[in-house]
């Protein structure tokens, strides 16, 4: 396993690798809480996941479910002292939780990188796109500015920016939304990271550009054999891109399985709701879209029992457990995990007779 050359940073405790099997990224019982005047915001509460090199994990859920907070925790981008983080985030065996911030900074860009939701705000408006890629590249590679500039032009060309030799000197505001996102991907991939996190990479883009961006991420992943996390509120975005999908609600995972299982045999009522509210173009729809009633809960006052119970149409079938006991996140067969009090018989019956016929 590769080591960071700056292991002797002043004030940095020695970080011993933790065995993590064949997973390049493994998150174990992650909790990210934010103290506020109104109480503790439990943005992520006991989350675990695994991701191998060359694989793609889709994390889906409504706004406020904890998706972006999870990604920022992995990248070590929370403001120091603002969040209380516990659990383990193992990147190739190294635990990032508690690691000195300078060591984490050395990992960003080289071993892990992130594509942000809004590239216009994520990129500096006063510097050219090329200068920003050059800076990101030179942080981890001892090369001249001329060599780094040539690399920046090559990366812009690789992600499909037309006339990269001239566009390298443009500012972010001179790029269209789709081109800015491509430039952000070029910057993220400039050092060939082994983990790429894409946080809502297609938000505010038209559907044609969305498809191009997702195809680009898939092609570059195959080229670099990167582990990829796609974060989105839209199941349609990860329909063909993700190998596995984790559904999050109120800071917790409620369902986790292969993409095929999530789309063909989902077993959690919240996942049913997400699928029911997703437009389908591959078949004729005879029913209206089925919105999920209610709103996501406050992360300061998460409901007792199952956090989804106030919005769940089937909470009455659990003999009161939905309102009193937190459901265990368990394997219900074949690596398919859910956190739900409904019996296997009820889940199968509801899916076959009520949900699937309407999708």
Buried (B, 14 or more C-beta within 10 A) or exposed (E): EEEBEEEEEEEBEEBEEEEBEEBBBBBBEBBBBBEEEEEEBBBBBBBBBBBBBBBBBBBBBBEBBBBBBBBBBBBBEBEEEEBEBEBBBBBBBBBBBEBBEEBBBBBBBBBBBBBBBBBBEBBEEEEBBBBBBBBBBBBBBEBEEEBBBBBBBEBBBBBBBEEBEEBBEBBBEEBEBBBBBBBBBBBBBBBBBBBBBBBBBBBEBEEEBBBBBBEBBBEBBEEBEBBBBBBBBBBBBBBEBBBBBBBBBBBBBBBBBBBEBBBEBBBBBBBBBBBBBBEEEEEEEEEEEBEBEEEBBBBEEBBEBBBBBBBBEBBEBBEEBBBEEBBEBEEBEEEBBBBBBBEEEBBEEBBEEEBBEBB
